[in-house]
């Protein structure tokens, strides 16, 4: 009899040899991409050092993805955080059947879905990534979802250079505290970066200890050998778990597995000579490993006690896309099966949130309500639909999200502490899975770099949907950034917290819909509008202090529409404003009425080009009054320059937080002090309007 351990040893040895065969095939596909790239270039160093970990993961019987339906939220997920290894990911995804091998040609060109980093243009890829320390945080968000509902595992591959990014450590802290035992991170510890491929700028004295201190299970392995990587992944997948996320630190070198030292570079154009040399090397290596596996397999063919071993290895080879060529009872050789595309077009998603309108807060005109309390009470109804999720960053008291959603389900009302980047990354993960996601912090605290990458991925999703690709309608993201303490609402918290410049910065981010809330009833209507689904990325600025209800309970919000709150037929001027400025404008209009001066008030929560043009053509004096650096004013000019051939500015009067057009930051003070200091309270508006009219 052959003991069980001997059988296990043979199985593992056979699988490792099969992985070596597949390794050569993936590297050949990488070189194929380089040969046919628009610039004959490739991020070869990181792609090659990442090959063994990724081949082990995808071909070692570890990850269990749904290739036919990668948008399924019930199967294992993978995120390539170190996006410079895109060549290896693309080679593997082509081999697995996400798309045809022809896609690997002409990469980096405008006509290709393969860019320098991965994104949703590529079938099966959920988010856009690069070496920015963000993909790992999104993977953590997937793991949170998997821990609660699906019971699936999530894998991410990051690099040791990428670990120098701050968001990585926000993720490491949170994942450890949430005990995400279904989360496995592989660190490609190849010891190099872009500027020096042989040495890190900041070497790690005790990288494993750093992870361990935040509650992670650590495995440090020699990633130049398949058996050590495979054993570590196998231990994570099938071993006993203890509540900790797992990190596998894969020690390797830049370009490991290449024949020429040229492969150690970060990004390089590879000459025909070196490409031919590398391809020859990997073809010979593949042939050698095929012979070794055949010898191993044939050595147990005639022994009945090894029938189980043979069957497992045959099945494993088949799952890897390998086919045995038989000679009698023996295996003479192994070849790659013909590849077919397995992926199917994703089914449309219904993103509409179900709620009972009768159960939403009842707000009376003229009464005063705090925005966070309106949100809290409304979310108690909205979040009865399990697709509503929120993430706060230690400022839940200003948003009302956690109190409202957590009242229904505490696992959907999350708080990441003082870690805004991680907040946004978890939110993106949930949005990718189809949730209606709300993330919240103070206006200036949202991370621009994270937002920009999220928006890039969102744009790619829209492109794929519009072009009839692998994603269908409803596979955009519903992602609301609830920005609290907008404009002068922060008051005495200090210049770093004041939200006077955030809205103009956000206005430069593509695909971000900006909304400035003036009234509790308007806020409620906006929330109902967002719950219709498919609204994309929204930057929703709310008031921190209580405010009066200005609209009745029949008010319905439309994005891109302004609302006339005072609209007298005979008017001397208009005030166009938003947010808290609407309340000051209404009071100014009342005070001016006493002086027999008629001034109409327009609330513009989102930019309305039609209203801007109508106001301009009225030839009335227009005051664009804003408690920020002039968001409406900038868009006013943009609309006019896009639609009017000859522009006269004599009737246009911006009143905002800039000083004669110069940008400044706002310091501490009470709201009354600040509004008066910048001439934005009702009394100063009245003075300016009278001076201008006279």
PEBELSUL-V858424 format. One record per backbone hydrogen bond with DSSP energy under -1.0 kcal/mol. CO is the residue of the C=O (numbers start at 1). NH is the residue of the N-H. Records with the same first field share a line. If there is no record, write none. Layout:
CO=NH / NH
This chain:
3=7
4=8
5=9
6=10
7=11
8=12
9=13
10=14
11=15
12=16
13=17
14=18
15=19
16=20
17=21
18=22
19=23
20=24
21=25
22=26
23=27
24=28
25=29
26=30
27=31
28=32
29=33
30=34
31=35
32=36
34=37
36=106
40=270
42=44 / 268
43=47
44=48
45=49 / 255
46=50
48=51
50=54
51=55
52=56
53=57
54=58
55=59
56=60
57=63
64=76
68=344
69=72
77=155
79=81 / 157
81=83
82=85
83=86
85=89
86=90
87=91
88=92
89=93
90=94
91=95
92=96
93=97 / 98
97=342 / 343
100=103
101=104
102=105
106=109
107=38
109=112
114=108
118=129
119=122
122=125
130=132
134=138
135=139
136=140
137=141
138=142
139=143
140=144
141=145
142=146
143=147
144=148
145=149
146=151
153=77
154=184
155=79
156=186
157=81 / 82
158=188
159=163
161=164
162=165
166=169 / 170
167=171
168=172
169=173
170=174
171=175
172=176
173=177
174=178
175=180
179=181
180=183
182=154
183=246
184=156
185=248
186=158
187=189 / 250
188=160 / 190
189=252
190=254
196=193 / 199
206=210
207=211
208=212
209=213
211=214 / 216
212=215
217=247
219=249
221=251
222=225
225=229
226=230
227=231
228=232
229=233
230=234
231=235
232=236
233=237
234=238
235=239
245=217
246=185
247=219
248=187
249=221
250=189
251=223
253=256
255=258
260=263
261=264
262=265
265=45
268=42
271=275
272=276
273=277
274=278
275=279
276=280
277=281
278=282
279=283
280=284
281=285
282=286
283=287
284=288
285=289
286=290
287=291
288=292
289=293
290=294
291=295
292=296
293=297
294=298
295=299
297=300
300=303
303=306
304=307
306=310
307=311
308=312
309=313
310=314
311=315
312=316
313=317
314=318
315=319
316=320
317=322
318=321
321=337
323=335
325=332 / 333
327=330
330=327
333=325
335=323
356=359
357=360
364=367
367=549
369=547
370=374
371=375
372=376
373=377
374=378
375=379
376=380
378=381 / 382
379=383
381=384
382=385
385=388
387=436
389=438
390=414
391=440
392=416
395=398
396=400
400=404
401=405
402=406
405=408 / 409
409=412
412=390
414=392
417=419
419=423
420=424
421=425
422=426
423=427
424=428
425=429
426=430
427=431
428=432
429=433
430=435
431=434
436=389
437=480
438=391
439=482
440=393
441=484
442=445
447=451
448=452
449=453
450=454
451=455
452=456
453=457
454=458
455=459
456=460
457=461
458=462
459=463
460=464
461=465
462=466
463=467
464=469
465=468
470=346
472=475
473=349
478=437
479=538
480=439
481=483 / 540
482=441
483=542
484=443
486=489
494=497
499=487
500=629
501=505
502=506
503=507
505=508
506=509
509=512
513=539
515=541
519=523
520=524
521=525
522=526
523=527
524=528
525=529
526=530
527=531
529=532
530=533
531=353
536=479
537=513
538=481
539=515
540=483
541=517
542=486
547=369
549=366
552=555
558=561
563=603
566=601
573=600
574=623
575=602
576=625
577=604
578=581
579=582
580=584
581=585
582=586
583=587
584=588
585=589
586=590
587=591
588=592
589=593
590=594
592=597
593=596
598=572 / 573
600=575
601=565 / 566
602=577
603=563
605=516
608=612
609=613
610=614
611=615
612=616
613=617
614=618
616=619
621=574
622=653
623=576
624=655
628=657
630=634
631=635
632=636
633=637
634=638
635=639
636=640
637=641
638=642
640=644
649=652
651=622
653=624
655=626
659=662
662=659
670=674
671=675
672=676
673=677
674=678
675=680
676=679
681=685
682=686
683=687
684=688
685=689
686=690
687=691
688=692
689=693
690=694
